Amino acid sequence: MAHVAAVVLLLAGCAANGGPGRTTDALGSDTSGTTVTRTPGLGPDAATTRPLDGPPGAMPRRGEVKEIQATGSLPPVISSIPTNRKVVFLTIDDGWEQDPGFLAEVRARRIPITAFAMRDAVEAKGTPDPAGGPGQFVGAGKWGYFRQLRDARVPVENHTLTHPNLRLLGYDAQRREICGSSIIIRRQLGTRPTLFRPPFGNYNTDTLRAVKNCGLKSVLLWTATVQPGGKIAYQVPDKRLRPGDILLLHFRPNLARDFRILVDKIKRRGFELGNLQAYLDAATTAR
Ligand SMILES: [Zn+2]
């Protein structure tokens, strides 16, 4: 039953960390009747001839990114990247639905994303988030899917083992969730996570202590969520993308289609997709 409650919380509560109520934009109104044009160089045909070298996505320019101050000795909690450039960042959580079509899309178009893997989702233990409809590829590739994402230059970061509301757990239990996740990612993928995303955005000081002690550098929240159909649910009332926004998606059914809609919408609005790791390095490295 705890998991059912968690799923409900996820729908209502992924952005429940204090923002002024979410509103949903009218995707239909700005796409109906318009022809989707792809940015030159990002179409599938261009991508097949481009080698997988160099980091994907827009890289920060010198002096572009303001510094994110750490609070004391604890890791910083980051909801957006401090820049004035029209650049946003895509993050994708959990890992229930493992659609090969989405993997192909990310690989072919070299789109920068950051994945936050949650063990029970990746291994298909329990009940997936029902919000996206019935899944075709629930747990289909297990960690192999994330190994393929890793090979497509996608950083795979920490999102706990079981997706608990961390505020309801003591320090030791939080530490088991967070360190345990880093250990399994290291064992399965050979990479060491540096970012932590708390389920539902819920955290407290014990979380930050555990994050630090598990060897992670930053806690990453988000500014807007992307819903099925590619609709952006903003945490600000004026329904606009802002420079430095971090968008949250989930590995859900139809992600490949929703992702195409979203990426095209972002580009139509004149935004680039940024390389999150490079921007975080620029924002958190003392200069
Ligand atoms: Zn999650």
Boltz pocket constraint, residues with backbone or C-beta under 6 A from the ligand:
constraints:
  - pocket:
      binder: B
      contacts: [[A, 93], [A, 94], [A, 118], [A, 159], [A, 163], [A, 199], [A, 200]]
      max_distance: 6.0
